[in-house]
Amino acid sequence: MAGLLFAVATSCGSAIPSSTDSDGTLQSPDGASPSLDDAAASLDGGLQSLDGSSCNVLVESQPNGGHLHIQDCAPVTYDSNPPSSGTHYPDWAMYKSYAAPVPWGFLVHDLEHGAIVITYNCPDGCLDEVAQAQALIDGLPTDRSCKGAPMRIVLVPDPGLGVNGDADVRWAASAWTWTLRAPCFDRDAFASFITAHYQGPDTEAACGGGVDLSATGWCP
């Protein structure tokens, strides 16, 4: 089934989890994953329609590729670029900003835990846009469903973004079964995506943990 598409032209620019499942995922007492409280709805940009014309943002729903685990660093492929679900590694990446790429097998596990993964590929450099993305992340509300911890967001370069006919895609975001792709970083569009898809359906809430993949050499 084809995914839903939302093309947007924009200008650039609580329940407390109390148990842990077999992979370290925190669950609420009734077994359901705690959803993000309404703090995220206060994000600037929110869910309003976006106007302008300089950055064509494409948001799509993707088929659910499943939750299968394979061993860390084993080869894995995905049906969308950026990935949004599917087979992944037992370990997940710590929720933070990375200066070097992280294998998607770790990042898809982050998505399964309700996180948002923001990626970029700027061969000519885009320090200003990276700074804008980091400022958005730093300004997000805390996640009261995780006892006031920062929201589960990963910012990471991805050299595989914008290949195979998508050379104009320099920025992207992934949530479980959702993707955003754009030629530039648009704060309002990314804020709207986070608001709409953080801790979405069919995800588990893992409020922390993960592996700090800042050091190279995790996968050959």
N, C-alpha and C positions, 0 to 999 in steps of 0.2 A: 504494500500500500504506500502510495506516495505521501511524503510528509506535508504538513501544512506549511505554507510559505507566507512570510510577512516582509515585504520590501518597504523600507522606510528611508526616505531621503532626509538627511539632517545636516546641520552645520558642524564642521569638525571642532574641533576644539579638543504562667508557664508551669508546664510540668517539668520536673527535674528528673533526668534519667537516673535509674537506680540499679540497673543490672547490665551485664556485659555478655555479649554472645561469643561464639567460638573464635571470631577473628578480632575481638576487642571492640566491637561495635556497641555503643551505649544504647540501651533501649529504655523506654518509659515503663512504669510499673505494669501497665496493662498490655505490654508487648508491642504497642504501636510506637513508631518513631515520633519524637516530639517535633512539632512544626515550629518554624520561626514565628515569634510573636509579631505583633503589628508594628514593632519598631522599624522594621525594614521599609514599611510603607511611608515612613517619613523622609526617605531619601529624596534629595533634590532631583527633579526629573520624574520621579515616581512612575506612574503608568500613563501619563498624558500622551496624546499624539504629538509627534515630533515634526517640526517644520524646517524648511530650508532646502538646500539643493546640493551642497558641496561634498557630502559623504553618503554614498548609497549603502545603507545597512540592510543586510538580508538575514532575517530570523526564520529558522525552519524547525519544525518538529521532525524527529528522526525515529525510525523503528527501534524498538527495544531489542538490543543485541544479546540480552541475557547477562547473567552474573557469574559465569563459570570462572573458577580460579585455576591458573597454571603456575608452574614454578617461576620464581623471580628470574627475569632476564630471558625467558624463553621467547622465541619469535611469536609475534602476534600481529594480526592485521585488523583493520576496522573498515566499516562501510561508509564512513563519512570523514571528511577532513575539515575541521578538527573532529576527533572521535567524540562520541557522546554516550556510549554504553558498550557492553560486550565483555568478552573474556579479558581478565586482568590478573595482576599478581596478588599474592596473599598480603604483601606489605603495601602500604599507601604512603604517599609523600606528605611530609609535614606541611601544614597549611602556612605558607610563607611566600615571599618573593625570592626567586632564584635568578642568578646572573647567567647560568648556563642551562642548556636543555636538560630535561628530565624525561626518561622513557615513558611513553604513554601507558604502558602496562601498570605503572604506579599511579599515574594521574587518573585513569579511568576508575580505579578504586576510590580515589577522592570523590569523584562524581557520584559513585554509589553511596557515599556517605553524606550526600546532600550539598557538597561543595560546588563552587563555581571556579572554573579554571580559565584564566585569561591568558591568551598567547599572542605572540607577535613575531614577525619575521621581517626585519628591516635591513637588507643588505647594505644600504647606503647610510644606515644609522638613523635613529629616531629618539634621541635622548629626551627631547622635550615631550614627546608623546608618552614615553615610559614614565617620566616624572608626573604627567597628568594622571596616568593610570594609578600610580602609587598614591597620589594625593586623593583620588577617589576612594581607594581601599582604606587609607588612613582615616578618612572621614566617615566611614560606615558606622552605623550604630552597633553596639554590642549585641550579642545573641543571648537573650535572657533564658532561652531554653537550654543553654549551655552555661548557666550560672554566671552570665555576664562576660564570657570569653569573647574574644574577637570573632567575627564571622569567618566561616571557613572559605577563604579565598586563596587561590594560588595564582601568582603572576610569574610567567616563565617564557623565555624565548623558545621558538619552535621552528627549526630550519626546514621542516617539512610542510609548513603552511604556505599556501600560495603557489603550489606546484601543480603540474598536470592540467594546464589550461586556466588556472586561477591566479595568474601572476599579479592581478590587481588586489588580491586579498593579502593585506599586511597585518591586520588585527582580527582577532576572533575571541569568542568566549564559548565555553561549553558548560552545560548542566546535563543532568541525566535525561537523555532523549531530546535535548534541544541544543541548537547551535546558533551562534551569531557570527557573521562574517562581514568584514568591511575593509575598504581601502585605507582608512585612517582611524585614529582613536577618537570616538565621539563620546564625551562624558555622559550626556543624557541617555544615549542609546544603551550604553553599558550599565548605567544605573538602573534603567528600566528593566533590562534583562535580569539583573541580580534580584530586583524586587519581585519579578514575576516567577523566577525559576529556582531560587535558593530553597534548599530542603524540599524538593518537589515530591510528587507521588512516587511510590515504588523505590524510595531511598531509605537508608538507615542513618541515624544520627550518631556519628562518632565525633565527640566534641574536641578531641585532641589526639595525642599520640602521633603515629606515623614516623617515617624515617626522614631525617634531615639529609637530603640528597645534594647538598651544596658541594660536597667533595666529589671529584670525578672518579671514575673507575668502578662504579657500582655494577655496571654491565659492560662486558668487553665490546 
